[in-house]
Each structure stands twice: as C-alpha cells, then as structure tokens.
Amino acid sequence: MSKPGFTRAEPDARRLSLIEATARVLARDGASGASVRAIAIEAGVSPGLVAHHFGGVDALIAATYAHVGEQVAAALDAAVSAAGDDPQARLIAYVAASFAPSIADRDLLATWTAFWGLVIARGEIAALHDAQYARYRDELETLLAACGLQSTARRRAAIAIAALVDGLWLELCLSPEVLEADEARTIAQAQIAALLEGR
C-alpha cells in the first residue's frame, strides 16, 4: 500500500510545521521562492492548508518571522539566566549567545536575509522587524543599566552593541574559517568593557 501524499496533524502542530517549512524555503530559495505551493510541498501538505491556517503566504511569512525571532530571543534570555548574578557577565552572556552554533548558522542567516529583503516591501514584516529590534535594544539597555551605565548613554550604547553583534554574527556565519565564535566573543567583550569604562 502506498503512503498518502499528505498527512493530518493537530492545528498547532500543523501551523508549526508550516512555519518551519517556510523558514527552510526562505533559507533555500529566498523570499521570491516562498510561494504557497513551494511551502506546501516542503511541509508535505496541500496548498489549501496554508490558506486555512494563515489566510495566505504573507501572513505565513510574518508568522515565520515572529517565530524565528522568538526562538532567538529565547536563546539569548536563557544565556542571561545561566550567567549568574554579575551584571557584566549577564550582558556578555546575552551578547555572546548570538555566536552560539544554533544562532550563528548559515541557514538562519539565509532565512534572516530573506526577511530583511521583505522589510522594505511589506509593512507587516517591517513592523515585526522594528518590534524585535526594539525588544533586543530594550534588553541591552536593561543589562547596561544593571552595569551602572548612565541613562543618557544607554540608548546609543545599546545601538552600538547591536551593530557590533550584527557585524560579528554576519562574519561568523559567512566566514567561519576567518572568525571563530570564541574570537567573536572576545572582541565583543573587549568592546563592551571599553564602553563601560567611563560609565
């Protein structure tokens, strides 16, 4: 007996399956390749299920962006929780978590690149992008406050650290033979220490 082409699953599991399939399609084919048909094939479902669960591909891509952002945020938060009580150690842990293999990953970079390409074209993706980066900067500002950085300097310091992390993360994903995770952490740690010297 042949295996059925499509499988049934609970609604939450099916939604997650579609989101994960969308992330894979975005990583492999970019935003232009993320059609209902391509995602349905990747997920092993009928195209009608995309409309059933999300209403269309734009909402599915937005849900995927939110999901990927939540996964990254959870990894960063877990690193802070595991860092103990020292404020500077918690800040370094938050920053260095971006260099862990689960985040400094070429497939994740490819997915983010597809999302970034949509930020300009699609308002919902732009709003999600702004919200995710605002959360990231807010968390950095909170960690910087715990380190004793004056309130007038926190916003710019958070933006500078975010830019530093983004640059190191990109280099780590694109050229792992040039930059290793430990080296990225050391660079970030030195820059943060210099930033905190003046407090």
C-alpha positions in Angstrom: 0.0 0.0 0.0 1.4 3.4 -0.9 1.9 6.2 1.6 -0.5 9.1 1.4 0.9 12.3 -0.1 -0.4 14.4 2.8 -0.7 13.8 6.5 -3.1 15.0 9.1 -1.9 16.8 12.3 -3.4 18.8 15.1 -3.9 22.5 14.2 -1.0 23.8 16.4 1.4 21.1 15.1 0.3 21.8 11.5 0.8 25.6 12.0 4.3 25.0 13.4 5.1 22.6 10.6 4.1 25.2 8.0 6.2 27.9 9.8 9.3 25.6 9.9 8.8 24.7 6.2 8.5 28.4 5.4 11.8 29.1 7.2 13.5 26.3 5.2 12.1 27.6 1.9 13.2 31.1 2.7 16.7 29.9 3.5 16.9 27.8 0.4 15.0 29.9 -2.2 14.8 33.4 -0.8 11.7 35.5 -0.5 10.9 35.2 -4.2 10.7 31.4 -3.9 8.4 31.4 -0.9 5.2 30.6 -2.7 2.2 28.8 -1.2 3.0 25.8 -3.5 6.7 25.6 -2.5 5.9 25.8 1.2 3.1 23.2 0.9 5.4 20.8 -0.9 8.1 21.4 1.7 5.7 20.8 4.5 4.1 17.8 2.8 0.6 19.3 2.9 -2.0 20.5 0.4 -1.7 24.2 -0.6 -5.2 24.8 0.8 -3.9 24.3 4.3 -1.8 27.4 4.0 -4.9 29.5 3.4 -6.8 27.5 6.1 -4.2 28.2 8.8 -2.8 31.6 7.8 -5.1 33.1 5.1 -2.2 33.4 2.7 1.6 33.4 2.2 2.1 36.9 3.6 0.6 36.0 6.9 2.6 32.8 7.0 5.9 34.6 6.3 5.0 37.1 9.0 4.3 34.3 11.5 7.6 32.7 10.5 9.5 35.9 11.1 7.9 36.2 14.6 8.6 32.5 15.4 12.3 32.8 14.4 12.6 36.0 16.4 11.1 34.3 19.4 13.5 31.4 19.1 16.5 33.7 19.0 15.2 35.8 21.9 14.6 32.7 24.0 18.2 31.5 23.4 19.5 34.9 24.4 17.3 35.0 27.5 18.4 31.5 28.5 22.0 32.6 28.2 21.4 35.5 30.6 19.6 33.3 33.1 22.5 30.8 33.1 25.1 33.6 33.6 24.5 34.2 37.3 24.1 37.5 39.1 27.1 39.5 37.9 25.7 42.3 35.7 28.6 42.4 33.3 28.6 38.6 33.0 24.9 38.7 32.2 25.5 41.4 29.5 28.3 39.4 27.9 26.3 36.2 28.0 23.4 38.0 26.2 25.7 39.3 23.5 27.8 36.1 23.2 24.7 33.9 22.8 24.4 35.3 19.2 27.7 33.4 18.4 26.4 30.0 19.5 26.1 27.4 16.8 22.3 27.4 16.9 22.2 31.2 16.1 25.5 31.7 14.1 24.1 29.3 11.5 24.2 29.8 7.7 20.6 28.6 7.2 19.4 31.0 9.8 21.4 33.8 8.1 19.8 32.9 4.8 16.3 33.0 6.4 17.1 36.4 8.0 18.4 37.7 4.7 15.1 36.8 3.1 13.2 38.5 5.9 15.4 41.6 5.6 14.6 41.8 1.9 10.9 42.0 2.8 11.3 44.7 5.5 11.2 47.4 2.8 8.5 45.8 0.7 6.0 44.6 3.3 4.6 46.7 6.1 3.8 43.8 8.4 7.4 42.4 8.2 8.8 46.0 8.8 6.6 46.3 11.9 7.8 42.9 13.2 11.4 43.8 12.5 11.0 47.1 14.4 9.4 45.3 17.4 12.1 42.6 17.5 15.0 45.0 17.4 13.3 47.3 19.9 13.0 44.3 22.3 16.6 43.5 21.7 17.8 47.1 22.3 15.5 47.3 25.4 17.0 44.2 26.9 20.5 45.6 26.2 19.6 48.9 27.9 18.3 47.0 30.9 21.5 45.0 31.1 23.6 48.1 30.6 21.7 49.9 33.4 22.5 47.0 35.8 26.2 47.5 34.8 25.9 51.1 36.0 25.8 52.9 32.6 24.2 56.3 32.9 20.7 56.6 31.4 21.8 59.2 28.9 24.3 56.9 27.4 22.3 53.6 27.3 20.4 54.1 24.0 23.4 54.8 21.9 25.4 52.1 23.7 22.7 49.5 23.0 22.6 50.6 19.3 26.4 50.3 19.2 26.4 46.8 20.8 23.6 45.7 18.5 25.6 46.8 15.4 28.8 45.2 16.8 26.9 41.9 17.3 25.3 42.0 13.9 28.7 42.6 12.2 30.4 39.8 14.1 27.4 37.5 13.6 27.5 38.1 9.9 31.2 37.5 9.7 30.9 34.3 11.8 28.1 33.0 9.5 29.7 33.9 6.3 33.4 33.2 7.0 33.7 30.8 9.9 37.3 29.9 8.8 38.2 33.6 9.4 36.4 34.2 12.7 35.5 31.7 15.4 32.8 32.0 18.0 35.4 32.4 20.8 37.1 35.1 19.0 33.8 36.9 18.3 33.0 36.7 22.0 36.5 38.1 22.9 36.1 41.0 20.5 32.6 41.8 21.8 33.7 41.5 25.4 36.6 43.9 24.9 34.4 46.5 23.2 31.8 46.3 25.9 34.4 46.6 28.6 35.8 49.7 26.9 32.3 51.1 26.5 31.6 50.6 30.3 34.9 52.1 31.4 33.5 55.7 31.5 30.1 54.7 33.0 
